[in-house]
Amino acid sequence: MQMYKSKRKKRYDSLDWFRLAAAALVVAIHTSPLADVSADADFFLTRVLARIAVPFFFMVTGQFVTAGFADRRAGGMPAYLKKIAVLYGISILFYLPLGVYAGHYKEISFADVLRMLVFDGTFYHLWYFPACITGVLLVYGMCRFLKEPQRLVLAAVLYGIGLFGDSYYGLAERVPAVMELYEAGFSVFSYTRNGIFFAPLFLLFGAWAGESRLKDVRILWAGLCVSFVAMCEEAFLLRHFELQKHDSMYVLLPVVMFFLYKILLESSFTLKSRKSALQTKLAVTASTWIYILHPAVIVAVRGAAKVAKVKALADNSLVHYFAVLLLSAAVSYALAFFFMYFHKKSRRKKAGEHQDSGSRQVRTQDRRARAWLELDRGALRHNVNALRERLPDFCRLMAAVKADAYGHGAVLIARLLQEEGVDAFCVACVKEGVQLRKKGIQGMILVLGYTHPQQFALLEHYRLTQTVIDHAYAVQLNAYGGTLHVHIGIDTGMHRLGVRSSCLEEVVNIYQMEHLAVDGLFTHLCVSDAVTEPGRSYTNAQAQAFYRLIRQLEQQGYSPACIHMQASYGVLNYPELAGDYARVGIALYGVLSTKEDMSRWHGLLQPVLSMKTRVATVKMLYQGESAGYGIRFTAKQDMKIATLAAGYADGIPRMLSEGVGSVLIRGCRAPVVGRICMDQITVDVSAVPHVEAGDEAVLIGRCGDLEISACDMAAQAGTITNEILSRMGARLERIVV
Ligand SMILES: *Cc1c(COP(=O)(O)O)cnc(C)c1O
């Protein structure tokens, strides 16, 4: 069977990588690499082309930061502002000596200091940071008090005012009253290219471009070419008539930026999942440092060139430019590596704080007081990698963290997975998605099940992606009003949720709905666990039906965006059905639904979860005495029994009572005695030496040479592992080891 590759990969990789190009353009602005070629060429490169760089940075910020607070989610903005303030602070300190050396601070007044800090920056490129802070705050205010069109108009008006203090100043100058106003302004800031007049429009544009439904890449490219050529003409005309006071702002710059940004959003490229997440992170951090450090590198390169008497290196030239760029990049990458290493370490420490020594040990011991789950981080990582290895590079994991991550603890697991580069999650219901977002989980969160129309606002508010369950449901979603992001579920034979794959018109109609952003198309296989003939042909028929629908859609000019079909068993038994995502659940947790499957795939996966409790008390049960509810058990001879501090309310099936279940204590097996209670279990410890109150008892997991797997427990209880895990009690402590 043919593997189906769709065009859409991870959404924002290309944005992240374009930052490096933007940083290189900023370096060009400050080194004029073509100055010795021709003045026109240099003007084109540094005053026209390179002017896209900073607006680009603002737009990325806008898309991610303002998208966060436009729906009044607080967390995003303060954290972002803090980060920018810290970077600004570091940069100010770093450039202090250079500024002193260059004589910037001679005879400056308090007003000058304020002007520098709030508008101009304390070194020529550092204006960007205060502009970011001012801009984000302004835009935050706009989002609080204005509707989207009004916001854009206000930001455009501000930009217009900025234009006449920048490239079009020559015109403003001709009207004395206007000129006076601008002169007054210039006593407060040196340029109108700042956080008030320049940043807000691009910040809002970033958020807006992300939402815009214009997706045809050919139209976008045409728009970019036309607007860019027009902007060049605008710039050269302005220069010809000597109207420019400064040259960062053009009428057409926002238009060019819109098309450019949209193209980057729409034509993301494929990267290897795990490595790429790291490389992309590095590129993002490095581009920031290139921005911050390159002026210092310019000074260093000039200085070194003068000492060594290499003229080409000292003067503005391509040689000088590349020397500065490469050196800046090298230092910045080194810094990025350094930060990543430390960040990882500190995160480890945070996540592991429940198992460390000292005062923390007390807390850990507290949490292991009664009944708890131990989650093996290494096993989870192993499973992530094992599953990724079975999939082609373009297919990413979408972790199924529904039902509290199959009982493991959704927030905990999602955080650990995020560290492994997983950036897509699926949940069963809106509430689960909201919980993850509130705890700061980023990336896509797909709600697989039904969401009541009363809760549609939550979908929008928390940026959750909803599954379209059928056509009528799509109509309801569309009627909500605000744009909702959806994946269309396709029913190819399970007959649970989804639009029938034969109903092409219905699917097309959903794509046309005005308020739905269709980000994907998926189906669910219902016998992919079967490896025998009827199951295989049913699964292949499901896949064919899905592919047929996609072909028909494409013939009608619709791109399905991203597609996905496999769950855990799909990845194991049908790796060739890989799409853009594989929605993996049970296998991620290192187990499979049945014992037989577990032995078929022996060694591939490692169980993440162990369930443990403590011995509350040990006592004798003398011959003829009964124990537990219903006096179902009577001792045939004298025996030692232990009462454990966990019961069916913690997720142990009551089915495992007398004669079925057992637990592990001190490396020995202890069979269950009598009926399992809500909060206690009694076990026979006659054969366990030295058992005493406070001992650990393992309900799921290893103990010495013995093991009880979740699959064993499921088999004993006559169900599948999935049910056992997803019913793990809410009152269990969950501890990462
Ligand atoms: C639960 C679920 C999954 C994950 O299934 P596993 O078999 O646990 O990997 C995938 N897709 C859908 C639609 C689901 O409901």
The ligand as an SDF file (V2000), in Angstrom:
LIG
                    3D

 15 15  0  0  0  0  0  0  0  0999 V2000
   -8.0070    6.7570   22.4160 C   0  0  0  0  0  0  0  0  0  0  0  0
   -7.8310    7.0540   21.0120 C   0  0  0  0  0  0  0  0  0  0  0  0
   -6.5660    6.8950   20.4230 C   0  0  0  0  0  0  0  0  0  0  0  0
   -5.3920    6.2900   21.1350 C   0  0  0  0  0  0  0  0  0  0  0  0
   -5.5680    4.9060   21.1150 O   0  0  0  0  0  0  0  0  0  0  0  0
   -4.4830    3.8500   21.6180 P   0  0  0  0  0  0  0  0  0  0  0  0
   -4.9700    2.5750   21.0740 O   0  0  0  0  0  0  0  0  0  0  0  0
   -4.4980    3.9050   23.0930 O   0  0  0  0  0  0  0  0  0  0  0  0
   -3.1850    4.2520   21.0400 O   0  0  0  0  0  0  0  0  0  0  0  0
   -6.4290    7.2920   19.1080 C   0  0  0  0  0  0  0  0  0  0  0  0
   -7.4620    7.7850   18.4040 N   0  0  0  0  0  0  0  0  0  0  0  0
   -8.7000    7.9200   18.9350 C   0  0  0  0  0  0  0  0  0  0  0  0
   -9.7740    8.4810   18.1020 C   0  0  0  0  0  0  0  0  0  0  0  0
   -8.9190    7.5520   20.2500 C   0  0  0  0  0  0  0  0  0  0  0  0
  -10.1360    7.6750   20.7700 O   0  0  0  0  0  0  0  0  0  0  0  0
  1  2  1  0
  2  3  1  0
  2 14  2  0
  3  4  1  0
  3 10  2  0
  4  5  1  0
  5  6  1  0
  6  7  2  0
  6  8  1  0
  6  9  1  0
 10 11  1  0
 11 12  2  0
 12 13  1  0
 12 14  1  0
 14 15  1  0
M  END
$$$$
